Amino acid sequence: MACIAVDQLEPGMVLSEDVLDVNTRLLLSKGQKIIPKHIRVLKIWGINEVNIVGDAKDTIKSTPPSDPEKESRVEKAVDIVFKYLDCDHPILNEIHRVSLTYRLQQDVSLCPSPKHLPLEANGSIDRQKKIGQQIQKIDAKLPEAPFIISELNTVIADDHSTSNDVANVVNKSPSLSAVILKIVNSAFYGIPTKIDRISRAVTIIGTKQISSVALGICVMQAFKDIPKDFLDTRAFLRHSLACGLVARILGALKNMADTEQLFVSGLLHDIGKLITFKYYPEHAREAINLAISSDKTVYETEKKVIGLNHTQIGRHLIRKWRLPAELEANIVFHHTPSRSPDPIKSGIIQLADIIAHGLGIGGSGEQSVPYADSTVLDQIGISASAIHSVVRQVTQQLMPLEVIFEG
């Protein structure tokens, strides 16, 4: 018996166990021989994996011939990502393997290594004194929430809010409305009919789901003007979108209801880094330089340079803008999910971050993933065979979503 992703099923394979939907209704019986119609049915009902008789075929394309120099570069780049992780763990081992294959097959350009950034004159003088001052001032320095975020927060907090309430808020911003409609009509949702009204989009996707996506878009827009010499904003956006997409797909694999919340959590998981680059650029530079010179992660050096790491800095903005508590937990604890009020969701964001880094989609300014909580990883319960399906879905959904966000 072998567990196999539905995307890898082929006609003629035989089920070794019954296949049930989320309501435990029988879809296909044990012993059923797979035909093309069955594969379509399984996809329609959101089934991602089934058990088949015999060994699963490895349907990932064989790696095309590649020059040894390129293979060596790819292996080195992936090894750096997983430097601090236990690749004996089945899931991490599989992500490592799939990352190698993906980078070679897709001809992913290697993410450039962080370079020493020039410090301002006297940038490191009296650093400890400056740290205390910066921490005291951080809340005062952060901008007030845009009016539309405040209104969306009010709608989300009200259990009696209707789809029209959400639509009325979103429609106050033509640019936000345009992005929402583009996303709803993209492969991200795969809705067959064209949606041309926000009220219709809210009805289909759901009040809280649309509100969460709108919040994520608004927060990212607030940090769109970071100078490019401080941060490769396009690479950062690609990494953030990939992390959000993977988190949403992993949530769907677990039949979780609030997958849009996971998408937004993944999209905003590194919001603290954007705050640092926008409001404390000299500290961001020093943290990167210290990470390079000391062979540590930026996550570690942030604490030494500013007194807080990016998850703690992100918490300041989340609370000041009164974003939902669930988003705060998912984001703040994505490197330490066992400390989260909801370890599974925070763990999914951590796992999504690992996959996005492994595949080399964009970049966050961090070369190596700081940590992976194997206990929470086991609790999430994603099988190694599911990683292939996750990667395929991400590559299908990323490009159209990236174009929408960049526009």
N, C-alpha and C positions, 0 to 999 in steps of 0.2 A: 504494500500500500504506500502511496505517496501523495502528499498534498501539492496541488498545482494551481497556479493562477488561471482564472478563466480565460485570460488572453492567450494562454499557452495551450489550451485545450485543442485537440484535433479530432476530427471524425474518426470513429472506430475505438476510441478509448472507452473504458468501462468503469462506471462508478463503483467504488467499494463501500460507499455509505450513502444513505438517503440525503437529499439536499432539501433543506427547509428554508423558508423565508423568515424575516424578522418576527413574524407572528406565528412561527412554528407550523405554517401550512406546508404540506408536502408539494414540492415542485417536480422533483425527479426521484425515482426509486433506485435503491441499491441494485446493482446488476444491469442498469440501463446502459445500452451502448450509445455513445454520443453521436448525434447528427448535427449538421449546421443549425437547424432550427433550435435545438437545445441550447446552443451557445448564445443565440440571440435572446432566448427567454431568461437565461441566467443573468445576462447583462442588464436587461430591462428591470429585473427585480433586485438589482444591486448586489448580486452574489459575486464575490471577488475570488474565492478559492473553493475548490472541491477536492475530495479524496478519490483517487483512481486506483485501479488494480495495476500492480507492477510498479516499475520505476518511472519517474517523470523524465521526459526527454528534456534536455537542455536546449530550449528553442531560441535562446539568445544567439544572435548571429555570431558566427565564428569571427574572431578578430582578424581583420585583413592583414596581409603582410605589411610589416612596418619596419622602418629602419631601426637598427639597434640603438642608435643615438636618441631617437625620439622615445622609444620604449623606456630607455633609461631615465629620460627627463620626466616622463609621466609617472613612472614608479617613484621617483624621488619626490615629486610634488605631492602625490597621494600619501606617501609615507610621512611627510611633514604634517599633513592634516591630521593623521591618526597617531601622531607621535606620543601623545599622553593617554591614549585609549587602549583598552585591553582587547586586542583583536582576536583573542582566543574565544571571546563571546561569539556565539553563532551569528547573531544579527550584525554585529560590528564587523565580523569577518566577511560576511556576505556583502555588506555595504562597501567594504574595502575592495573586494573583488569586482563588484559591479562598477565601482568608480573607475577602476583601471580600464575595464572594457569600454565603458561609456566614453571616457576621454579619448581613447584611441579610435573608436568607431566614429564618433561625432567630430573628430579632429578639433577638440576643444583646445583653444589656446591656453597655455599655462598662465595662471594668474601671476602677475608680476610680484616679486617679493617686495615687501615694504622697504622703502628707501629711507635713509636718514633724512629727516626734514630739518631745514635750517632753523635754529632757535633765534628768537629775538635777542637783542643785546641784553645781557644780565637776566636772561630768561630763567636761570636756575638759582639766582641769588635769593637768599632768605626764603627758600621754598616752603619750609615748614611753617613760617609765619604767614605766608600767603595762603597756604592750605586752609588754615583756620578761618581766615577772613573770607575765602571763597565759599566755604561750606555755610557760613552764616548768611551770606548774601544770595545763595543760589535761588531761593524761592522768590526773592525780590527781583532778581534779574530775569527770570523766566517771563515770557509774555503772557498776557491774559488770554484766555481761550477765545477764539473767534466766536462771534455771536451764534453762528449756526451750530457749533459744537455744544454750546450751552443749551440751545433749544432741543437738540437731539438728545442730550442727557436727560432733559426733563421728560421727553416722550418715552425714552427707554425705561425710566424709573416708574412711569405710570402704567400699571397693569391694565388699565382701562383704555389705553390709547388705541386708536384704530388705524387702519392703513391710510385713511385720508389725513389723519394727523401727521403721520410721517411724510406723506407726499407733500403736504402743504409746507413743511419745513424745508425739505429738499428742493422744492421748486423755487424757493427764495434765492437760490444760487444757480443761475443758468449753467455755469461751468460744471458744478457738481452734478446737476441733473444730466448733463450731456455724458459725463463719465459713467454715471450709474447705468444709463440706457445702453451705452456701448458695452459695458461689462455684462449686463443681463442678456444682450443679444450675441455675445461671443461664445466660443467653445467652452468657456469656463462653466456655463450652465447648460449649454446644449439644448435650449428651448427651440422647438421646431418652427414656431410662428414668431413673426417680428413683433416686438414690444415697443410701442411708441409713446407710452405715457407712464410717468412715475407711479401713478396710482395703480396701474395694471401690474407694474413690476413689483410693487410692494405686496399686492394681493397674491401673486404667484410665489415669490420668494419668501415672504413673511415679514412682519413688522420689525421684529428685533434683528433679523438677519440683514435686512436692508439698512437699518440704523447702524449696525456694527460696521458694515462695509463703508457707509458714508463717513463714519467717524475715522476709520482708517485712512480714507482718501484725504480728509481734511487735515489730519495730523501730518501726513507726509507732505502735503502742499505747504504747510507752515514752515518747512525746513528746506524748501527747494532752492534757496538762494545761497547755499554754502559755497564759498569760492572753490573753484576746481583745483587750485593748487594745494588746498588742504585735503580734499577728498574726491575720489573718482565717483561722482554721484551716480553715474549710469551703472557702474559696477555694483555700487551699494544697492541701488534700486533692484537690479536683477537678482542679487542675493536675497534681498528681503521678499521679493515676489516669489522666488523659488521656495523659500522657507514657508511662506504662507500657503502656497499651493500644496506642498508636501504635507503640511499639518492638516489641511482640509481633506486630502485624500486618505491620510492615516485615520482621521476621525471617521470617515465614511466606511473604511474597512472594519472599524469597530462598531458600526451602526450607531454612532453618536448623533444626537439630534441637532446639536449646535455647532455644525461644522464651519459656519461662517465666522463664528467667534474664534475658532482655531485659526482660520485664514487671517483674520485681522491681528491676532496675537503673533502669528508668524511674521506678518508684514511689519509689525511695530516692535519686534523683539529686541532690536538694537537701537531703539529710539534714544537711549541714553548717550550713544555715540554721536548721534546727530546734535544733541544738546551740547556736548563737549566741543565738537568741531565748530559749532556756530558761536558759542558764547565763551568758550575757554580754549581757543585755538592753540595758545602757547603750551597749555597743559597736554592737549592731544598730541602735539608734536613731541613733547618730552616723553610721553608714555610710549609712543612708537619707537623712538630712539633708544629708550632704556630696554624695551623688549628685545630689540635687535642686538644690542651690545651685551645683554645679560643672558641671552638664550631663554627668555621666559615668554609667556603669553602676554598680550596687551591687557587681558582681563586681570592679570596679576599686577602689572606695573601701574595700571590706572589707580589702584588703591594707594600705591606709594607716592604717586605724583600729586593727586588731588585729594586723597583721603577717602574717596568713594570709587567703586567700580561702576561700569555703565548701567548695570541693572539697578543699582541703588540711586543713581542719578535719574534714571528713567522714572523711578517711583515718584520723585518730586513733581515732575510734569504731570504724571497720571493723576496724582492727588489734587494738584492745583487746578487742573482742568476737569476734575470730578468725572473722570472716565470710569466705566463700570468696574466693580471690584474684581470680577472674574478676569477681565483683561489684565488688571494689575497683578494678580497672582500668577497668571500664565507667563507674563513678561518678566516680572521681577525674579522669579524662581526658575527660569529656563536653564540656568547652569547648576542649580541645586534643587531639583524637583522634589526630593524627599522632604524638604522643608516647607513645601507648598501646601496650602489648604486643600488643593486638588492635585495630588502628585501625578495622576495619570495625564491630565491635560498639560501640565508643565513639562512632564516627561515627553509628551508628543512634540512639543515645541523644541525641546532639546534634541530629540531624534531627527526632527525635520532640519534643524540647524546642521547636524552632522552630515545628513544626506546632501544638503545643498553645498556644504563645503567640500564634501568628497567628490561630487560631480564637477566641481570647479565652475559653477554657474555664478558669475559675478564675484564680488568680494566684499568683505566687511572691514578690511583693515587688519584682520587677524589671520595669521598663517595656520595655527594649530588649534584644534578644538580643545578647550581647557580640561574638560572632564565629561565622563559619561556615567550616569548612575545605573549600574547594572541591575540593581534590585528593582528600581522603577521600570527599567527596560523590560524585565521579565514580567512585571505586572501588566504592562501594556498588552503583551501577548501577541505581537505581530510576528508571523512566521517568516523565516528567511526567504521562502519562495515568493512572498508578496512584494519583496523589494523590486523585482523586475517589473511588475505591474505598476508600481508607484512611479518608477523612473519613466516608463512609457507615457503614463498620463501626464506627468509634469512636462515632458518635452512637447506634448501635443497642445497643452494649455498655455505654456509660458509666453510664446512669441506674440499671439494676439493680445494677451493681457499686458505685456511689456509695451507694446506699441500704444495701447490705450493710455497707460499711466504716463509714458513719456510725452504723449501729446497733451 
